[in-house]
Amino acid sequence: MPHTTPILTADMVLFSQTDAGTQVLLIQRGHNPFRGRWALPGGYDAPGRDPRGPLVSHAFTALVGRTPKATAGDDAAAARWRPLATVLAEGRLAFDHEQIIRDAAALYGLG
């Protein structure tokens, strides 16, 4: 049953520039909703974006100088740096994370 009191969450949009191009850090969801889909580490607040109920989130972004090892934790089945162009071309991210990534990429002039 969906909750009615907003939950506070945060999304992390981390980019890294490599010889292979711009990478973005994603986690593969280990639980529903969107089990098995790629998502940003964290959580966001667009109305109706999460079937569990209302969320209020802040999205933080950074362009890191190297690509640290990605490690899954919490409800993530996997964590991986993925090519930004591939992620945006596939368009199969959980929640509204594609739009969040597009917005963050635009801040850096990426994509």
N, CA, C and O of each residue as an XYZ file, in Angstrom:
444
protein
N       0.837     -1.169      0.000
C       0.000      0.000      0.000
C       0.888      1.240      0.000
O       1.810      1.328      0.811
N       0.629      2.218     -0.904
C       1.444      3.432     -0.948
C       1.314      4.248      0.330
O       0.264      4.252      0.973
N       2.373      4.926      0.687
C       2.360      5.807      1.850
C       1.832      7.179      1.435
O       1.822      7.492      0.244
N       1.398      7.993      2.376
C       0.876      9.321      2.070
C       1.766     10.438      2.575
O       1.677     11.561      2.079
N       2.621     10.163      3.543
C       3.565     11.146      4.046
C       4.817     11.091      3.186
O       5.383     10.011      3.012
N       5.275     12.226      2.636
C       6.452     12.197      1.768
C       7.687     11.643      2.477
O       7.923     11.906      3.656
N       8.449     10.887      1.737
C       9.725     10.358      2.208
C      10.832     11.230      1.628
O      10.787     11.568      0.445
N      11.816     11.598      2.429
C      12.945     12.394      1.966
C      14.025     11.474      1.423
O      14.422     10.514      2.084
N      14.502     11.770      0.214
C      15.526     10.957     -0.429
C      16.516     11.854     -1.157
O      16.340     13.071     -1.212
N      17.551     11.252     -1.713
C      18.550     11.978     -2.505
C      19.009     11.100     -3.657
O      19.111      9.882     -3.511
N      19.287     11.714     -4.801
C      19.863     11.030     -5.951
C      21.282     11.537     -6.145
O      21.565     12.716     -5.930
N      22.159     10.651     -6.549
C      23.529     11.025     -6.860
C      23.764     10.777     -8.350
O      23.590      9.659     -8.836
N      24.158     11.819     -9.064
C      24.493     11.698    -10.478
C      25.986     11.954    -10.597
O      26.437     13.099    -10.581
N      26.749     10.870    -10.717
C      28.202     10.977    -10.799
C      28.657     10.658    -12.211
O      28.343      9.599    -12.754
N      29.404     11.590    -12.802
C      29.973     11.406    -14.132
C      31.480     11.283    -14.008
O      32.086     11.826    -13.084
N      32.081     10.563    -14.949
C      33.524     10.454    -15.035
C      33.918     10.482    -16.508
O      33.281      9.842    -17.345
N      34.968     11.227    -16.812
C      35.487     11.262    -18.178
C      36.604     10.227    -18.296
O      37.567     10.260    -17.531
N      36.475      9.318    -19.247
C      37.489      8.286    -19.472
C      37.893      8.302    -20.941
O      37.316      9.033    -21.746
N      38.888      7.489    -21.279
C      39.291      7.362    -22.684
C      38.144      6.837    -23.536
O      38.090      7.099    -24.737
N      37.220      6.094    -22.916
C      36.072      5.527    -23.633
C      34.890      6.502    -23.685
O      33.837      6.157    -24.221
N      35.045      7.712    -23.138
C      33.972      8.696    -23.137
C      33.426      8.921    -21.741
O      33.994      8.444    -20.759
N      32.331      9.642    -21.657
C      31.714      9.974    -20.372
C      30.976      8.762    -19.822
O      30.212      8.106    -20.530
N      31.218      8.479    -18.549
C      30.563      7.379    -17.845
C      29.653      7.950    -16.770
O      29.906      9.037    -16.251
N      28.594      7.220    -16.436
C      27.695      7.602    -15.349
C      27.548      6.400    -14.417
O      27.432      5.264    -14.876
N      27.554      6.654    -13.115
C      27.433      5.577    -12.137
C      25.966      5.212    -11.942
O      25.140      6.077    -11.653
N      25.642      3.921    -12.103
C      24.283      3.425    -11.913
C      24.294      2.191    -11.028
O      25.305      1.500    -10.908
N      23.160      1.931    -10.416
C      22.961      0.691     -9.673
C      21.840     -0.087    -10.350
O      20.944      0.492    -10.964
N      21.905     -1.392    -10.228
C      20.810     -2.227    -10.717
C      19.938     -2.559     -9.518
O      20.413     -3.109     -8.525
N      18.651     -2.220     -9.620
C      17.752     -2.395     -8.486
C      17.580     -3.871     -8.166
O      17.338     -4.691     -9.052
N      17.707     -4.195     -6.888
C      17.558     -5.558     -6.424
C      16.158     -5.881     -5.927
O      15.836     -7.045     -5.692
N      15.316     -4.848     -5.762
C      13.965     -5.025     -5.236
C      12.970     -4.247     -6.087
O      13.350     -3.361     -6.853
N      11.701     -4.583     -5.944
C      10.642     -3.810     -6.585
C      10.475     -2.500     -5.825
O      10.786     -2.465     -4.634
N      10.009     -1.438     -6.434
C       9.626     -1.402     -7.830
C      10.841     -1.339     -8.757
O      11.930     -0.940     -8.344
N      10.641     -1.730     -9.988
C      11.664     -1.683    -11.033
C      12.828     -2.631    -10.781
O      13.963     -2.323    -11.145
N      12.568     -3.757    -10.175
C      13.611     -4.755     -9.923
C      14.323     -5.103    -11.227
O      13.682     -5.370    -12.244
N      15.656     -5.098    -11.187
C      16.479     -5.428    -12.338
C      16.788     -4.259    -13.252
O      17.648     -4.379    -14.123
N      16.111     -3.127    -13.080
C      16.354     -1.954    -13.930
C      17.497     -1.130    -13.352
O      17.740     -1.144    -12.146
N      18.193     -0.413    -14.226
C      19.270      0.471    -13.800
C      18.677      1.771    -13.267
O      17.655      2.247    -13.760
N      19.330      2.336    -12.257
C      18.840      3.544    -11.597
C      20.020      4.310    -11.005
O      21.131      3.790    -10.902
N      19.761      5.531    -10.628
C      20.756      6.314     -9.906
C      20.852      5.828     -8.466
O      19.861      5.369     -7.898
N      22.027      5.924     -7.877
C      22.104      5.661     -6.451
C      21.287      6.731     -5.710
O      21.488      7.922     -5.948
N      20.404      6.345     -4.851
C      19.592      7.295     -4.090
C      18.105      7.164     -4.373
O      17.628      6.047     -4.571
N      17.359      8.250     -4.401
C      15.925      8.246     -4.639
C      15.431      9.571     -5.269
O      16.422     10.294     -5.367
N      13.800     10.514     -5.965
C      13.457     11.850     -6.541
C      11.997     12.169     -6.356
O      11.200     11.288     -6.034
N      11.627     13.455     -6.561
C      10.334     13.922     -6.071
C       9.253     14.265     -7.090
O       8.239     14.837     -6.692
N       9.399     13.958     -8.364
C       8.332     14.282     -9.322
C       7.063     13.522     -8.938
O       7.131     12.333     -8.627
N       5.903     14.190     -8.954
C       4.667     13.510     -8.551
C       4.426     12.249     -9.376
O       4.497     12.276    -10.605
N       4.144     11.164     -8.700
C       3.846      9.907     -9.374
C       5.052      9.142     -9.879
O       4.887      8.103    -10.519
N       6.256      9.617     -9.614
C       7.453      8.962    -10.145
C       7.783      7.664     -9.433
O       8.534      6.846     -9.964
N       7.247      7.463     -8.266
C       7.508      6.251     -7.508
C       6.175      5.657     -7.076
O       5.390      6.326     -6.403
N       5.904      4.394     -7.458
C       4.622      3.796     -7.110
C       4.412      3.590     -5.615
O       3.299      3.283     -5.190
N       5.452      3.752     -4.815
C       5.306      3.569     -3.369
C       4.673      4.772     -2.694
O       4.261      4.676     -1.538
N       4.586      5.906     -3.386
C       3.981      7.098     -2.819
C       4.854      8.316     -3.043
O       5.844      8.236     -3.771
N       4.505      9.461     -2.423
C       5.236     10.709     -2.667
C       6.628     10.710     -2.039
O       6.837     10.213     -0.933
N       7.574     11.286     -2.787
C       8.949     11.436     -2.325
C       9.374     12.880     -2.516
O       8.910     13.549     -3.440
N      10.241     13.359     -1.664
C      10.880     14.654     -1.834
C      12.375     14.364     -1.841
O      12.914     13.816     -0.879
N      13.040     14.735     -2.931
C      14.439     14.387     -3.089
C      15.250     15.558     -3.599
O      14.725     16.471     -4.237
N      16.533     15.516     -3.307
C      17.498     16.457     -3.857
C      18.428     15.653     -4.743
O      18.881     14.576     -4.357
N      18.717     16.172     -5.936
C      19.663     15.511     -6.834
C      20.994     16.243     -6.744
O      21.060     17.458     -6.925
N      22.038     15.501     -6.467
C      23.389     16.039     -6.379
C      24.181     15.482     -7.546
O      24.001     14.325     -7.924
N      25.047     16.287     -8.113
C      25.839     15.821     -9.247
C      27.286     16.252     -9.086
O      27.589     17.270     -8.464
N      28.175     15.448     -9.664
C      29.598     15.765     -9.649
C      30.251     15.117    -10.860
O      29.817     14.072    -11.346
N      31.288     15.760    -11.322
C      32.135     15.205    -12.372
C      33.443     14.848    -11.691
O      34.220     15.728    -11.321
N      33.686     13.549    -11.527
C      34.859     13.095    -10.782
C      36.035     12.924    -11.723
O      35.859     12.656    -12.912
N      37.235     13.082    -11.185
C      38.442     13.030    -11.993
C      38.900     11.633    -12.359
O      39.742     11.468    -13.242
N      38.368     10.647    -11.706
C      38.715      9.263    -12.014
C      37.452      8.427    -11.845
O      36.429      8.924    -11.374
N      37.528      7.171    -12.227
C      36.366      6.291    -12.118
C      36.615      5.320    -10.970
O      37.213      4.264    -11.178
N      36.164      5.661     -9.755
C      36.374      4.759     -8.624
C      35.609      3.446     -8.824
O      34.651      3.379     -9.595
N      36.043      2.431     -8.130
C      35.365      1.140     -8.208
C      33.927      1.296     -7.716
O      33.675      1.898     -6.673
N      32.986      0.738     -8.493
C      31.569      0.776     -8.124
C      31.246     -0.450     -7.287
O      31.578     -1.573     -7.669
N      30.601     -0.240     -6.149
C      30.245     -1.325     -5.246
C      28.763     -1.229     -4.901
O      28.287     -0.178     -4.472
N      28.040     -2.320     -5.089
C      26.607     -2.351     -4.769
C      26.415     -2.456     -3.263
O      27.204     -3.096     -2.567
N      25.366     -1.823     -2.772
C      25.025     -1.893     -1.364
C      23.532     -1.717     -1.198
O      22.834     -1.448     -2.176
N      23.027     -1.860      0.002
C      21.614     -1.650      0.317
C      20.742     -2.527     -0.568
O      20.860     -3.751     -0.524
N      19.862     -1.919     -1.377
C      18.955     -2.728     -2.204
C      19.462     -2.908     -3.630
O      18.702     -3.338     -4.498
N      20.720     -2.592     -3.892
C      21.291     -2.722     -5.232
C      21.817     -4.131     -5.476
O      22.540     -4.687     -4.649
N      21.444     -4.703     -6.628
C      21.950     -6.012     -7.023
C      23.333     -5.880     -7.654
O      24.131     -6.817     -7.607
N      23.618     -4.716     -8.244
C      24.905     -4.465     -8.895
C      25.122     -2.971     -8.975
O      24.176     -2.193     -8.858
N      26.363     -2.566     -9.175
C      26.714     -1.170     -9.415
C      27.744     -1.150    -10.526
O      28.644     -1.988    -10.573
N      27.601     -0.178    -11.427
C      28.498     -0.169    -12.579
C      28.569      1.235    -13.178
O      27.578      1.964    -13.217
N      29.770      1.593    -13.645
C      29.929      2.778    -14.464
C      29.519      2.381    -15.873
O      30.035      1.403    -16.415
N      28.593      3.131    -16.476
C      28.098      2.815    -17.810
C      28.275      4.032    -18.712
O      28.206      5.167    -18.242
N      28.505      3.801    -20.013
C      28.661      4.931    -20.934
C      27.401      5.794    -20.974
O      26.296      5.284    -21.159
N      27.574      7.091    -20.802
C      26.440      8.013    -20.787
C      25.627      7.902    -22.077
O      24.398      7.846    -22.024
N      26.281      7.868    -23.214
C      25.566      7.807    -24.496
C      24.701      6.548    -24.579
O      23.581      6.604    -25.086
N      25.201      5.432    -24.095
C      24.445      4.175    -24.122
C      23.233      4.258    -23.202
O      22.132      3.854    -23.575
N      23.441      4.777    -22.016
C      22.356      4.899    -21.038
C      21.225      5.758    -21.599
O      20.052      5.404    -21.478
N      21.577      6.873    -22.204
C      20.552      7.769    -22.743
C      19.881      7.184    -23.987
O      18.696      7.418    -24.222
N      20.627      6.432    -24.774
C      20.054      5.815    -25.974
C      19.088      4.691    -25.608
O      18.064      4.519    -26.269
N      19.400      3.925    -24.564
C      18.543      2.808    -24.151
C      17.221      3.313    -23.568
O      16.160      2.762    -23.859
N      17.289      4.364    -22.743
C      16.084      4.944    -22.159
C      15.263      3.990    -21.317
O      14.035      4.083    -21.315
N      15.900      3.074    -20.602
C      15.167      2.083    -19.816
C      15.499      2.153    -18.332
O      15.561      1.123    -17.660
N      15.708      3.346    -17.823
C      16.046      3.501    -16.418
C      14.800      3.479    -15.550
O      13.696      3.767    -16.014
N      14.992      3.134    -14.289
C      13.891      3.147    -13.318
C      13.478      4.590    -13.019
O      14.251      5.531    -13.196
N      12.242      4.727    -12.564
C      11.706      6.013    -12.128
C      11.873      7.062    -13.236
O      11.668      6.760    -14.411
N      12.240      8.279    -12.865
C      12.473      9.349    -13.837
C      13.966      9.667    -13.945
O      14.355     10.806    -14.203
N      14.782      8.652    -13.744
C      16.222      8.867    -13.675
C      16.846      9.272    -14.997
O      17.878      9.943    -15.001
N      16.254      8.887    -16.118
C      16.787      9.348    -17.401
C      16.727     10.873    -17.473
O      17.693     11.509    -17.894
N      15.609     11.461    -17.068
C      15.473     12.915    -17.113
C      16.447     13.588    -16.157
O      17.023     14.626    -16.482
N      16.631     13.008    -14.993
C      17.576     13.580    -14.027
C      18.986     13.562    -14.600
O      19.725     14.538    -14.466
N      19.365     12.452    -15.243
C      20.695     12.348    -15.851
C      20.834     13.359    -16.985
O      21.868     14.017    -17.101
N      19.811     13.490    -17.818
C      19.857     14.471    -18.912
C      20.034     15.896    -18.362
O      20.821     16.675    -18.899
N      19.311     16.227    -17.305
C      19.425     17.554    -16.698
C      20.829     17.772    -16.139
O      21.423     18.833    -16.335
N      21.350     16.775    -15.451
C      22.698     16.908    -14.861
C      23.752     16.990    -15.951
O      24.691     17.778    -15.844
N      23.607     16.184    -17.002
C      24.567     16.217    -18.115
C      24.579     17.588    -18.779
O      25.633     18.085    -19.176
N      23.405     18.194    -18.895
C      23.317     19.526    -19.510
C      24.077     20.561    -18.695
O      24.630     21.501    -19.266
N      24.116     20.412    -17.377
C      24.876     21.360    -16.532
C      26.358     21.356    -16.876
O      27.027     22.385    -16.786
N      26.873     20.181    -17.276
C      28.292     20.044    -17.609
C      28.551     20.120    -19.100
O      29.704     20.047    -19.526
N      27.504     20.266    -19.910
C      27.682     20.285    -21.367
C      28.032     18.923    -21.912
O      28.739     18.814    -22.914
N      27.530     17.847    -21.240
C      27.795     16.480    -21.671
C      26.594     15.951    -22.448
O      25.482     16.460    -22.308
N      26.824     14.933    -23.265
C      25.721     14.248    -23.942
C      25.122     14.936    -25.057
O      24.190     14.418    -25.673
